[in-house]
């Protein structure tokens, strides 16, 4: 059947802000778009059974255009559109081919952002195999045949090269997007208008930004692209707290017949022991490969240690940041997957870096672990579906192992809206304070050394936890373009998702089973795997604790040596970023950042020993860091001079004859802050005492305090003018 020649435009199909959908009228009177958000529907889609339903919803005061599209089971996106529509695309289906469509369309220049370099590199290899070796360009750190970092010259050569399809296709690892955009701008390319930006697996960026904070810089640039030149895509969309996303058109895609998975569901009180038991049972009865999804490296190490096969038969797929930790644990430089997506080991474990995007060709026994053991291991039903979709040829079997918290924790928030409003309110207060302080520092160069101190302290107090069990996430960040402080929306999204999971799927043993069945899956409930606490302790013996201790000590020693080499060789910012990329978030936020600021202020090795020792406890480290910054400031520094004056200290000895009570000590620190930064530190009031005792020694008498000298942490003598020299230059 040919498409009718009668075209109509109807006001109800207008997308907000002047963007519209071109529609056809089928003979039976059914509305059918010929163009949706700049993507043309191809002729085959018209006759294939694709249907649309358009609606408007109000979200945070915005009228949002929502289009629901149903397509026949098995149909790919490239069999419907000639390019990816702009806006938010909730494809609901893994392997739908959105990345492939945008990569292969000859209609426009494209920048496709993906979470991992393995995925980016594999997509480029596939495209170049089909279109020619220079068709698409990978942008990220070295991998495979890419032996060196991408630079301006390589980008220029690619852009200027002649190809049969006269379009440029970049596939870029998320962390490298700002670098690529900078190179393109240097080539006088109006990238925000001349390129289409597609951010693939957006939910992975939301989840992973907690330990890869540069990921949200992608969104700083996303909203700079023309409205019809940008899209975010995922099969497992997480709700956005960033209000700008409420203005994007929203397309949801479903198959007319949803695939049904046969899931074996295993409840346990000790998830790792249940996993060990399941894997060992499979090893006894099958030669097929086993794939285990568990977002905890330490947990993976514990499982491997207790399997009935050697370590060398186990592979681990994890982020680049964690690869050194894996190499040290396994002493094995072999990979876990080849470039074609074939697993190389008998048992392969993968962390969240590989939950999305990667294509695995093997049919495996899949085991998914969702556990309370660490902050990032509880999984949503959608995330489980995404993991199951990694096996492009299906899975032999699928087992989900899960637990629930031992007891219901106290929560002062009655619902998710209250929790969200609380986080956003706190974030607003913090960014108001920091932006005002930053303006003051910009106007008074004497305050520059205090900038690092303020940011560090605010990073500490701006952390939030969805529950008492979770790792705290920072809810503010600096915009990568404006340098202004803004809410860390991706971290906030992650916090809200974790809160929801804790209060829905994992409140009782039956909730996950119920949710899977409501999702249309076939669920086979297994007999619970339950251990007595004494048996668990016996199984989880001292070997794990000793191994963890050895790994952590080795990690700290390697970091110390790397930072000393950087310092002694007058390393630059890029060299320090290379070190930073190889350590975990905790070490990066503490040791690396503190050493970057202070390495010219103190003897480097002494400083590192102090920082490393203090890093074992967050509070101790924070106070050491604050003390080190203050101790290194010159006496004529504005803030330090005010502290000395307010507390009546002798500038040489730091001693005073005046006794003050606790409240007076709090008020004096607050006054120093207000007069230096013109902002009241209301959010710091609970910690002002820590600041005072980090700056000055105090002697006490009858609940009164008297300054009794500088350097309360007994730090080494600072190197003169340490703050006056730029970091990395001696």
Secondary structure per residue as TSV (DSSP state, phi and psi in degrees):
chain	resnum	aa	ss	phi	psi
A	1	X	-	360.0	128.0
A	2	X	-	-79.8	155.1
A	3	X	-	-69.8	135.9
A	4	X	-	-59.1	148.7
A	5	X	S	-81.7	-8.6
A	6	X	-	-83.2	115.5
A	7	X	E	-111.6	142.6
A	8	X	E	-134.4	150.9
A	9	X	-	-117.4	127.0
A	10	X	-	-118.3	138.5
A	11	X	G	-55.5	-34.3
A	12	X	G	-68.8	-10.0
A	13	X	G	-100.4	7.5
A	14	X	E	-69.1	131.2
A	15	X	E	-81.7	145.4
A	16	X	G	-53.0	151.6
A	17	X	G	67.4	33.8
A	18	X	G	86.7	3.0
A	19	X	E	-95.0	144.6
A	20	X	E	-139.8	166.7
A	21	X	-	-112.5	128.7
A	22	X	E	-83.3	132.4
A	23	X	E	-124.9	150.4
A	24	X	E	-107.1	156.0
A	25	X	E	-108.7	111.3
A	26	X	-	-69.4	159.2
A	27	X	T	-54.2	-36.1
A	28	X	T	-80.7	5.2
A	29	X	S	90.1	4.6
A	30	X	-	-80.3	137.0
A	31	X	E	-74.5	134.8
A	32	X	E	-143.1	119.1
A	33	X	E	-69.4	140.5
A	34	X	E	-95.5	-16.8
A	35	X	E	-147.8	130.8
A	36	X	E	-129.9	113.5
A	37	X	T	49.3	52.0
A	38	X	T	73.6	-2.3
A	39	X	E	-98.7	123.6
A	40	X	E	-81.5	136.5
A	41	X	B	-81.1	130.1
A	42	X	-	-78.8	161.0
A	43	X	H	-58.7	-38.6
A	44	X	H	-60.3	-34.5
A	45	X	H	-65.1	-33.3
A	46	X	H	-61.6	-34.9
A	47	X	T	-104.8	6.4
A	48	X	T	-93.6	-5.5
A	49	X	T	100.4	13.2
A	50	X	-	-71.0	133.9
A	51	X	E	-129.5	156.6
A	52	X	E	-130.6	148.4
A	53	X	E	-138.7	122.9
A	54	X	E	-106.8	140.7
A	55	X	E	-151.4	167.6
A	56	X	E	-123.7	137.1
A	57	X	E	-128.2	156.2
A	58	X	E	-100.6	126.3
A	59	X	E	-132.3	115.9
A	60	X	T	52.1	38.1
A	61	X	T	89.1	-3.6
A	62	X	E	-104.9	142.2
A	63	X	E	-84.1	113.7
A	64	X	E	-104.8	132.3
A	65	X	E	-84.4	123.1
A	66	X	E	-120.6	126.2
A	67	X	E	-119.5	121.7
A	68	X	E	-97.8	126.5
A	69	X	E	-121.4	127.1
A	70	X	E	-109.6	129.2
A	71	X	E	-125.3	154.0
A	72	X	-	-59.4	146.2
A	73	X	T	-55.5	130.9
A	74	X	T	93.4	-12.7
A	75	X	-	-72.0	138.7
A	76	X	-	-94.7	159.5
A	77	X	G	-63.7	-32.4
A	78	X	G	-69.2	-10.7
A	79	X	G	-94.0	3.2
A	80	X	T	-117.6	-48.1
A	81	X	B	-115.1	159.9
A	82	X	S	-90.6	-8.5
A	83	X	S	-163.7	172.0
A	84	X	-	-78.8	129.4
A	85	X	-	-63.5	152.9
A	86	X	S	-79.9	163.6
A	87	X	E	103.6	-162.0
A	88	X	E	-88.8	126.5
A	89	X	E	-118.2	107.4
A	90	X	E	-94.3	93.7
A	91	X	-	-80.5	-15.3
A	92	X	-	57.7	-11.8
A	93	X	S	-123.6	126.1
A	94	X	T	-75.3	148.3
A	95	X	T	72.2	25.4
A	96	X	-	-77.7	-16.4
A	97	X	-	91.4	23.9
A	98	X	H	-66.4	-44.9
A	99	X	H	-62.4	-44.7
A	100	X	H	-61.5	-41.9
A	101	X	H	-59.3	-51.2
A	102	X	H	-67.8	-33.9
A	103	X	H	-68.8	-35.7
A	104	X	H	-96.8	-12.7
A	105	X	-	-68.1	133.9
A	106	X	T	-87.7	7.7
A	107	X	T	-78.7	-20.9
A	108	X	S	-164.6	164.8
A	109	X	E	-74.2	143.3
A	110	X	E	-138.1	144.7
A	111	X	E	-120.5	117.3
A	112	X	E	-109.9	118.7
A	113	X	E	-98.6	128.4
A	114	X	E	-128.3	160.5
A	115	X	S	-73.6	-31.9
A	116	X	-	-127.6	154.9
A	117	X	H	-72.5	-29.2
A	118	X	H	-61.2	-45.0
A	119	X	H	-66.0	-44.8
A	120	X	H	-60.1	-45.9
A	121	X	H	-65.5	-41.9
A	122	X	H	-66.0	-37.2
A	123	X	H	-64.6	-40.2
A	124	X	H	-67.6	-41.9
A	125	X	H	-59.2	-43.9
A	126	X	H	-64.8	-43.6
A	127	X	H	-65.3	-43.9
A	128	X	H	-68.8	-29.4
A	129	X	H	-66.0	-35.4
A	130	X	H	-83.2	-34.9
A	131	X	H	-113.4	-10.9
A	132	X	-	121.4	151.8
A	133	X	T	-63.0	-23.0
A	134	X	T	-110.1	18.9
A	135	X	S	-69.8	-51.9
A	136	X	E	-118.5	153.5
A	137	X	E	-120.9	130.3
A	138	X	E	-83.3	135.8
A	139	X	E	-127.4	111.8
A	140	X	S	173.2	-172.3
A	141	X	S	-72.8	164.5
A	142	X	-	-54.7	139.7
A	143	X	B	-161.6	142.2
A	144	X	T	56.6	-124.2
A	145	X	T	-80.0	-7.7
A	146	X	B	-85.7	103.3
A	147	X	-	-94.8	-12.5
A	148	X	S	-139.0	166.3
A	149	X	-	-67.9	146.6
A	150	X	-	-68.0	140.1
A	151	X	-	-134.5	179.3
A	152	X	H	-59.4	-39.8
A	153	X	H	-62.7	-44.4
A	154	X	H	-67.3	-36.0
A	155	X	H	-68.2	-42.8
A	156	X	H	-61.8	-44.3
A	157	X	H	-62.8	-38.7
A	158	X	H	-67.4	-46.1
A	159	X	H	-62.2	-36.0
A	160	X	H	-87.8	-8.1
A	161	X	S	-69.5	148.1
A	162	X	-	-89.0	129.6
A	163	X	-	-134.4	157.7
A	164	X	S	-64.1	-41.7
A	165	X	S	-90.5	112.2
A	166	X	-	-81.0	58.7
A	167	X	-	-136.7	156.2
A	168	X	-	-106.0	133.4
A	169	X	E	-128.6	109.0
A	170	X	E	-104.8	132.8
A	171	X	E	-114.4	115.4
A	172	X	E	-123.5	137.0
A	173	X	E	-68.4	139.1
A	174	X	G	-51.1	-43.0
A	175	X	G	-63.0	-23.4
A	176	X	G	-95.6	-0.5
A	177	X	H	-59.5	-48.1
A	178	X	H	-56.6	-37.6
A	179	X	H	-63.4	-45.9
A	180	X	H	-61.4	-45.1
A	181	X	H	-62.6	-36.8
A	182	X	H	-63.8	-44.0
A	183	X	H	-62.8	-43.6
A	184	X	H	-64.9	-37.4
A	185	X	H	-66.6	-34.7
A	186	X	H	-65.9	-21.5
A	187	X	T	-91.5	14.9
A	188	X	T	60.9	35.3
A	189	X	-	-99.2	129.1
A	190	X	-	-81.3	78.3
A	191	X	H	-62.7	-35.5
A	192	X	H	-67.7	-21.4
A	193	X	H	-106.7	-28.5
A	194	X	H	-92.7	-8.9
A	195	X	E	-127.4	150.2
A	196	X	E	-98.1	126.6
A	197	X	E	-101.9	119.9
A	198	X	E	-117.0	118.8
A	199	X	E	-98.8	107.5
A	200	X	E	-88.4	151.0
A	201	X	S	52.2	51.5
A	202	X	H	-58.8	-31.2
A	203	X	H	-65.0	-31.7
A	204	X	H	-66.6	-38.7
A	205	X	H	-64.2	-39.6
A	206	X	H	-61.6	-45.7
A	207	X	H	-72.8	-39.8
A	208	X	H	-83.8	-10.7
A	209	X	T	-64.6	-17.0
A	210	X	T	-62.5	-32.4
A	211	X	T	-119.3	0.8
A	212	X	-	-129.6	73.6
A	213	X	G	-61.4	-19.6
A	214	X	G	-73.7	-9.2
A	215	X	G	-62.1	-35.6
A	216	X	G	-71.9	-11.5
A	217	X	H	-61.2	-25.8
A	218	X	H	-56.7	-41.6
A	219	X	H	-75.8	-28.0
A	220	X	H	-56.7	-40.0
A	221	X	H	-82.8	-32.2
A	222	X	H	-52.7	-46.4
A	223	X	T	-79.2	-1.3
A	224	X	T	-84.4	-23.2
A	225	X	S	-70.4	150.9
A	226	X	-	-53.6	149.0
A	227	X	G	-52.9	-40.1
A	228	X	G	-95.2	17.2
A	229	X	G	-119.7	31.2
A	230	X	E	-154.3	148.2
A	231	X	E	-154.7	145.6
A	232	X	E	-116.7	141.6
A	233	X	E	-135.1	140.8
A	234	X	E	-166.9	154.6
A	235	X	S	-87.7	-10.7
A	236	X	S	-136.2	68.7
A	237	X	-	-62.6	131.8
A	238	X	-	-99.7	136.6
A	239	X	-	-54.6	142.4
A	240	X	-	-94.5	132.1
A	241	X	-	-88.3	-18.2
A	242	X	S	-68.6	116.2
A	243	X	G	-64.1	-20.7
A	244	X	G	-63.9	-28.5
A	245	X	G	-70.7	-20.1
A	246	X	G	-68.2	-13.9
A	247	X	G	-95.9	-2.0
A	248	X	S	-87.1	138.6
A	249	X	-	-61.5	148.2
A	250	X	E	-124.9	122.8
A	251	X	E	-117.3	123.8
A	252	X	E	-111.2	129.5
A	253	X	E	-117.3	130.3
A	254	X	E	-133.4	154.3
A	255	X	E	-81.5	149.7
A	256	X	S	-67.9	-26.7
A	257	X	S	-124.2	107.6
A	258	X	-	-73.0	132.1
A	259	X	-	-61.9	139.1
A	260	X	-	-107.8	123.9
A	261	X	-	-96.2	144.8
A	262	X	E	-95.9	109.0
A	263	X	E	-113.3	127.7
A	264	X	E	-92.2	120.3
A	265	X	E	-107.7	122.0
A	266	X	E	-121.0	113.3
A	267	X	E	-89.1	141.8
A	268	X	B	-149.8	165.3
A	269	X	S	-102.3	-8.7
A	270	X	S	-139.7	94.1
A	271	X	H	-61.0	-42.0
A	272	X	H	-67.4	-38.6
A	273	X	H	-67.1	-36.8
A	274	X	H	-63.6	-40.1
A	275	X	H	-65.0	-43.9
A	276	X	H	-56.5	-45.1
A	277	X	H	-63.2	-45.2
A	278	X	H	-65.0	-44.0
A	279	X	H	-66.1	-44.7
A	280	X	H	-62.6	-37.0
A	281	X	H	-62.7	-43.7
A	282	X	H	-64.4	-39.7
A	283	X	H	-60.8	-27.8
A	284	X	H	-79.7	-24.9
A	285	X	H	-114.6	-6.8
A	286	X	-	-145.4	152.9
A	287	X	-	-100.3	0.0
A	288	X	S	-70.0	157.3
A	289	X	-	-74.7	153.1
A	290	X	E	-120.9	130.6
A	291	X	E	-117.9	125.3
A	292	X	E	-118.9	122.6
A	293	X	E	-100.7	114.0
A	294	X	-	-152.1	120.6
A	295	X	S	-90.1	54.9
A	296	X	-	-153.4	108.4
A	297	X	H	-63.7	-43.7
A	298	X	H	-61.8	-38.6
A	299	X	H	-65.2	-39.8
A	300	X	H	-62.6	-44.3
A	301	X	H	-59.1	-42.5
A	302	X	H	-62.3	-42.0
A	303	X	H	-65.0	-47.7
A	304	X	H	-58.8	-40.1
A	305	X	H	-59.1	-22.6
A	306	X	T	-115.7	17.5
A	307	X	S	-87.5	160.6
A	308	X	S	-88.9	26.1
A	309	X	S	-136.3	157.4
A	310	X	-	-66.1	156.2
A	311	X	G	-56.2	-35.4
A	312	X	G	-65.0	-15.7
A	313	X	G	-92.0	5.3
A	314	X	E	-113.0	138.1
A	315	X	E	-117.8	156.2
A	316	X	E	-132.1	123.3
A	317	X	E	-101.1	114.5
A	318	X	-	-146.8	177.9
A	319	X	-	-68.1	159.6
A	320	X	G	-60.7	-34.5
A	321	X	G	-60.4	-30.8
A	322	X	G	-97.3	-2.3
A	323	X	H	-64.6	-35.7
A	324	X	H	-64.1	-38.1
A	325	X	H	-63.1	-39.7
A	326	X	H	-68.9	-43.7
A	327	X	H	-59.8	-41.8
A	328	X	H	-65.5	-42.3
A	329	X	H	-65.0	-46.3
A	330	X	H	-94.1	-15.9
A	331	X	-	49.5	46.6
A	332	X	-	-143.7	114.3
A	333	X	-	-90.9	-2.1
A	334	X	-	-68.3	148.4
A	335	X	-	-78.3	173.1
A	336	X	S	-107.1	-13.4
A	337	X	B	-148.3	143.4
A	338	X	-	-91.7	177.2
A	339	X	T	-67.6	-16.8
A	340	X	T	-93.8	0.6
A	341	X	S	90.9	18.7
A	342	X	-	-96.2	131.0
A	343	X	B	-73.1	141.2
A	344	X	-	-102.8	-3.1
A	345	X	S	-125.2	160.4
A	346	X	S	-63.8	-47.4
A	347	X	E	-122.5	124.9
A	348	X	E	-120.2	131.0
A	349	X	E	-105.8	146.5
A	350	X	E	-137.5	139.6
A	351	X	-	-94.4	-176.3
A	352	X	G	-61.9	-21.1
A	353	X	G	-60.1	-21.4
A	354	X	G	-115.8	10.8
A	355	X	S	-71.2	-22.2
A	356	X	S	-125.5	147.8
A	357	X	S	85.3	-43.0
A	358	X	-	-70.1	140.4
A	359	X	-	-104.9	118.8
A	360	X	B	-107.2	123.6
A	361	X	-	-82.9	-28.6
A	362	X	S	-67.0	145.1
A	363	X	-	-88.0	122.1
A	364	X	-	-125.9	165.0
A	365	X	E	-83.5	113.7
A	366	X	E	-95.7	130.3
A	367	X	E	-122.0	123.4
A	368	X	E	-110.4	127.8
A	369	X	E	-111.2	123.5
A	370	X	E	-123.6	111.2
A	371	X	-	-139.4	156.7
A	372	X	S	-80.9	-3.4
A	373	X	S	-58.0	-40.6
A	374	X	S	-133.9	167.6
A	375	X	T	-65.0	-25.7
A	376	X	T	-108.1	12.7
A	377	X	-	-101.2	-11.6
A	378	X	-	-72.5	135.4
A	379	X	-	-120.8	145.5
A	380	X	-	-82.4	165.6
A	381	X	H	-61.4	-40.2
A	382	X	H	-62.5	-40.3
A	383	X	H	-66.3	-37.1
A	384	X	H	-63.0	-39.3
A	385	X	H	-62.8	-41.7
A	386	X	H	-61.8	-43.8
A	387	X	H	-62.8	-45.5
A	388	X	H	-60.4	-28.4
A	389	X	T	-76.8	-5.1
A	390	X	T	-66.0	-32.4
A	391	X	B	-78.1	99.9
A	392	X	T	-68.9	-18.8
A	393	X	T	-108.2	19.7
A	394	X	-	86.6	169.8
A	395	X	-	-113.9	145.7
A	396	X	S	-66.5	-44.4
A	397	X	E	-150.1	161.7
A	398	X	E	-137.7	125.0
A	399	X	E	-124.6	129.4
A	400	X	E	-109.1	121.6
A	401	X	E	-105.8	129.0
A	402	X	E	-145.8	160.4
A	403	X	-	-136.4	179.4
A	404	X	-	-135.0	159.8
A	405	X	-	-57.2	146.6
A	406	X	S	-62.0	-33.3
A	407	X	S	-148.2	155.8
A	408	X	-	-72.7	125.1
A	409	X	-	-85.1	157.5
A	410	X	-	-70.2	137.6
A	411	X	-	-138.9	124.4
A	412	X	S	-83.6	-2.6
A	413	X	-	-102.9	129.0
A	414	X	S	-77.6	-25.5
A	415	X	S	-156.0	174.6
A	416	X	H	-65.6	-31.3
A	417	X	H	-65.4	-40.8
A	418	X	H	-63.4	-41.8
A	419	X	H	-65.2	-44.1
A	420	X	H	-62.2	-46.0
A	421	X	H	-62.5	-37.5
A	422	X	H	-63.8	-45.1
A	423	X	H	-63.7	-47.5
A	424	X	H	-65.0	-35.3
A	425	X	H	-64.4	-45.3
A	426	X	H	-62.2	-44.6
A	427	X	H	-59.6	-40.6
A	428	X	H	-62.5	-42.7
A	429	X	H	-62.3	-44.8
A	430	X	H	-65.1	-43.7
A	431	X	H	-70.6	-32.2
A	432	X	H	-60.6	-46.7
A	433	X	H	-62.4	-49.9
A	434	X	H	-66.3	-40.2
A	435	X	H	-65.7	-36.9
A	436	X	H	-66.5	-43.3
A	437	X	H	-63.4	-38.3
A	438	X	H	-65.0	-37.9
A	439	X	H	-65.0	-40.5
A	440	X	H	-61.9	-43.0
A	441	X	H	-64.9	-38.8
A	442	X	H	-63.3	-29.4
A	443	X	H	-87.4	-16.3
A	444	X	-	-134.1	101.0
A	445	X	G	-63.3	-21.6
A	446	X	G	-64.8	-20.9
A	447	X	G	-89.7	-3.0
A	448	X	H	-54.3	-43.8
A	449	X	H	-60.2	-25.9
A	450	X	H	-75.8	-14.6
A	451	X	H	-59.9	-44.2
A	452	X	H	-66.7	-38.6
A	453	X	H	-62.7	-45.8
A	454	X	H	-63.6	-45.9
A	455	X	H	-62.7	-42.0
A	456	X	H	-62.8	-45.1
A	457	X	H	-66.8	-41.1
A	458	X	H	-68.8	-32.8
A	459	X	H	-60.3	-38.4
A	460	X	H	-67.1	-50.3
A	461	X	H	-78.7	-12.9
A	462	X	T	-94.4	13.4
A	463	X	E	-83.2	145.4
A	464	X	E	-132.5	150.3
A	465	X	-	-127.5	131.0
A	466	X	S	-67.7	-30.5
A	467	X	S	-146.9	171.1
A	468	X	T	-66.8	-18.2
A	469	X	T	-85.1	-14.6
A	470	X	S	-94.1	161.3
A	471	X	-	-79.8	133.6
A	472	X	-	-71.4	142.7
A	473	X	E	-118.6	141.0
A	474	X	E	-73.3	133.6
A	475	X	-	-103.2	8.1
A	476	X	E	-132.6	159.2
A	477	X	E	-157.6	175.0
A	478	X	E	-100.5	129.6
A	479	X	-	-60.1	131.1
A	480	X	T	-72.1	-14.4
A	481	X	T	-102.2	-51.8
A	482	X	T	-85.3	-19.5
A	483	X	-	70.5	5.2
A	484	X	-	-78.4	152.7
A	485	X	E	-78.8	136.8
A	486	X	E	-141.4	163.5
A	487	X	E	-61.2	141.1
A	488	X	-	-84.7	80.3
A	489	X	H	-60.8	-37.3
A	490	X	H	-64.1	-42.7
A	491	X	H	-63.1	-38.9
A	492	X	H	-64.6	-41.8
A	493	X	H	-57.4	-43.4
A	494	X	H	-64.8	-42.2
A	495	X	H	-61.2	-42.7
A	496	X	H	-66.3	-38.7
A	497	X	H	-64.7	-43.1
A	498	X	H	-63.2	-41.5
A	499	X	H	-60.0	-44.9
A	500	X	H	-61.8	-44.7
A	501	X	H	-62.5	-43.4
A	502	X	H	-61.2	-32.3
A	503	X	T	-102.5	7.1
A	504	X	T	-131.1	-79.4
A	505	X	T	-63.3	-29.9
A	506	X	T	-117.5	35.8
A	507	X	S	-92.4	-24.4
A	508	X	S	-151.5	167.8
A	509	X	T	-63.5	-29.4
A	510	X	T	-89.5	-14.8
A	511	X	H	-66.4	-41.0
A	512	X	H	-66.0	-42.9
A	513	X	H	-58.2	-45.5
A	514	X	H	-59.9	-44.6
A	515	X	H	-66.5	-39.2
A	516	X	H	-64.9	-39.7
A	517	X	H	-68.7	-39.4
A	518	X	H	-64.1	-25.9
A	519	X	T	-78.6	-2.3
A	520	X	T	91.5	11.4
A	521	X	-	-89.3	153.4
A	522	X	E	-87.8	117.5
A	523	X	E	-113.7	124.9
A	524	X	E	-108.1	111.9
A	525	X	E	-83.8	121.4
A	526	X	-	-87.2	162.7
A	527	X	-	-65.5	132.6
A	528	X	-	-56.3	144.0
A	529	X	B	-101.2	101.5
A	530	X	-	-120.0	134.7
A	531	X	-	-118.3	145.4
A	532	X	-	-70.0	149.2
A	533	X	H	-56.2	-40.0
A	534	X	H	-63.1	-38.9
A	535	X	H	-68.6	-38.6
A	536	X	H	-61.3	-45.6
A	537	X	H	-61.8	-39.3
A	538	X	H	-64.4	-43.1
A	539	X	H	-70.5	-41.1
A	540	X	S	-88.9	68.3
A	541	X	-	-82.9	-173.0
A	542	X	H	-66.1	-17.4
A	543	X	H	-57.9	-43.4
A	544	X	H	-64.0	-44.9
A	545	X	H	-63.1	-41.3
A	546	X	H	-66.0	-41.7
A	547	X	H	-63.1	-41.9
A	548	X	H	-61.7	-43.2
A	549	X	H	-62.8	-43.9
A	550	X	H	-63.8	-43.2
A	551	X	H	-62.2	-44.1
A	552	X	H	-66.9	-40.4
A	553	X	H	-63.4	-40.7
A	554	X	H	-66.1	-40.5
A	555	X	H	-61.8	-43.3
A	556	X	H	-66.9	-39.5
A	557	X	H	-65.9	-42.2
A	558	X	H	-63.2	-40.6
A	559	X	H	-64.1	-42.5
A	560	X	H	-58.4	-47.9
A	561	X	H	-64.2	-39.7
A	562	X	H	-65.0	-42.3
A	563	X	H	-69.7	-36.9
A	564	X	H	-65.1	-41.8
A	565	X	H	-62.5	-41.1
A	566	X	H	-62.1	-44.8
A	567	X	H	-64.1	-48.1
A	568	X	H	-69.7	-25.0
A	569	X	T	-97.3	12.0
A	570	X	T	55.4	44.7
A	571	X	-	-61.7	154.6
A	572	X	-	-99.0	-175.2
A	573	X	H	-60.9	-39.6
A	574	X	H	-67.0	-38.1
A	575	X	H	-64.8	-37.2
A	576	X	H	-70.0	-36.4
A	577	X	H	-63.1	-34.9
A	578	X	H	-63.4	-39.8
A	579	X	H	-66.7	-44.6
A	580	X	H	-59.9	-36.5
A	581	X	T	-69.1	-14.0
A	582	X	T	-103.7	2.2
A	583	X	S	-118.4	163.1
A	584	X	-	-73.2	167.9
A	585	X	H	-60.4	-39.6
A	586	X	H	-61.7	-46.6
A	587	X	H	-67.9	-35.3
A	588	X	I	-67.2	-41.9
A	589	X	I	-73.0	-18.9
A	590	X	I	-108.5	-78.7
A	591	X	I	-60.8	-52.9
A	592	X	I	-63.8	-48.5
A	593	X	H	-66.3	-39.5
A	594	X	H	-67.3	-41.1
A	595	X	H	-67.6	-36.7
A	596	X	H	-57.8	-42.0
A	597	X	H	-75.2	-40.2
A	598	X	H	-105.1	-2.2
A	599	X	T	-67.0	-17.4
A	600	X	T	-95.7	-3.7
A	601	X	T	-96.3	-19.9
A	602	X	S	-139.5	160.0
A	603	X	-	-54.7	126.7
A	604	X	H	-58.8	-47.2
A	605	X	H	-69.2	-39.1
A	606	X	H	-61.7	-43.4
A	607	X	H	-60.4	-45.9
A	608	X	H	-62.6	-41.5
A	609	X	H	-60.4	-40.9
A	610	X	H	-65.9	-45.3
A	611	X	H	-65.7	-42.5
A	612	X	H	-64.1	-41.6
A	613	X	H	-65.4	-41.5
A	614	X	H	-71.6	-21.4
A	615	X	T	-68.6	-9.3
A	616	X	T	-71.2	-17.4
A	617	X	S	-138.6	127.1
A	618	X	H	-59.6	-46.6
A	619	X	H	-65.1	-44.2
A	620	X	H	-61.2	-44.6
A	621	X	H	-62.8	-44.5
A	622	X	H	-58.7	-43.2
A	623	X	H	-70.6	-36.1
A	624	X	H	-64.3	-43.5
A	625	X	H	-62.6	-47.0
A	626	X	H	-60.5	-41.5
A	627	X	H	-64.4	-39.9
A	628	X	H	-67.2	-39.8
A	629	X	H	-64.1	-49.9
A	630	X	H	-63.8	-41.9
A	631	X	H	-63.5	-32.6
A	632	X	H	-83.4	-13.9
A	633	X	S	-67.6	141.2
A	634	X	-	-68.4	157.3
A	635	X	T	-61.8	-27.3
A	636	X	T	-89.0	4.2
A	637	X	-	-61.0	138.0
A	638	X	H	-54.8	-50.1
A	639	X	H	-68.0	-44.9
A	640	X	H	-63.8	-40.3
A	641	X	H	-62.4	-38.1
A	642	X	H	-67.1	-39.8
A	643	X	H	-62.2	-45.5
A	644	X	H	-61.3	-43.0
A	645	X	H	-67.6	-48.6
A	646	X	H	-62.0	-38.3
A	647	X	T	-89.7	2.5
A	648	X	T	64.1	36.5
A	649	X	-	-86.4	148.2
A	650	X	-	-70.0	124.4
A	651	X	T	-60.8	-23.2
A	652	X	T	-87.1	-43.4
A	653	X	T	-101.4	-22.4
A	654	X	-	78.3	10.1
A	655	X	B	-97.6	158.1
A	656	X	-	-143.1	163.9
A	657	X	S	-104.9	1.0
A	658	X	-	-94.6	127.4
A	659	X	-	-98.1	136.5
A	660	X	B	-132.9	157.5
A	661	X	-	-87.1	178.0
A	662	X	H	-59.8	-45.5
A	663	X	H	-64.5	-38.9
A	664	X	H	-64.3	-38.7
A	665	X	H	-63.9	-41.0
A	666	X	H	-60.4	-46.2
A	667	X	H	-65.4	-37.4
A	668	X	H	-65.1	-41.4
A	669	X	H	-63.7	-41.7
A	670	X	H	-62.7	-39.8
A	671	X	H	-63.9	-41.9
A	672	X	H	-58.7	-41.7
A	673	X	H	-65.2	-48.0
A	674	X	H	-62.2	-44.6
A	675	X	H	-71.4	-25.7
A	676	X	H	-84.1	-37.6
A	677	X	H	-120.6	0.3
A	678	X	S	58.0	27.1
A	679	X	S	-136.5	136.1
A	680	X	-	-81.4	129.4
A	681	X	-	-81.8	56.7
A	682	X	G	-58.3	-38.0
A	683	X	G	-73.4	-8.5
A	684	X	G	-101.1	-2.8
A	685	X	G	-55.9	-35.8
A	686	X	G	-71.2	-12.6
A	687	X	G	-121.0	7.5
A	688	X	H	-62.8	-32.8
A	689	X	H	-63.6	-39.4
A	690	X	H	-61.9	-39.5
A	691	X	H	-62.2	-46.7
A	692	X	H	-59.0	-45.0
A	693	X	H	-79.0	-9.2
A	694	X	H	-85.7	-25.2
A	695	X	H	-89.9	-38.6
A	696	X	E	-134.5	151.5
A	697	X	E	-80.5	147.1
A	698	X	E	-131.9	139.6
A	699	X	E	-105.2	151.3
A	700	X	E	-119.5	151.8
A	701	X	E	-158.1	114.4
A	702	X	T	53.5	51.8
A	703	X	T	63.6	21.1
A	704	X	E	-113.3	154.8
A	705	X	E	-124.7	137.9
A	706	X	E	-132.0	125.5
A	707	X	E	-55.4	134.7
A	708	X	E	-134.1	29.4
A	709	X	E	130.1	164.9
A	710	X	E	-86.2	175.1
A	711	X	-	58.1	61.9
A	712	X	T	-66.8	-21.0
A	713	X	T	-94.5	4.5
A	714	X	-	53.6	52.8
A	715	X	-	-80.8	158.7
A	716	X	-	-65.1	162.5
A	717	X	-	-63.4	127.3
A	718	X	-	-65.3	152.0
A	719	X	-	-78.5	128.5
A	720	X	T	-55.9	141.2
A	721	X	T	59.7	27.7
A	722	X	G	-59.6	-38.7
A	723	X	G	-76.0	-16.7
A	724	X	G	-78.2	-19.7
A	725	X	S	-96.9	140.2
A	726	X	-	-65.3	142.6
A	727	X	T	-59.1	137.4
A	728	X	T	88.8	-1.5
A	729	X	-	-128.1	115.9
A	730	X	-	-91.2	360.0
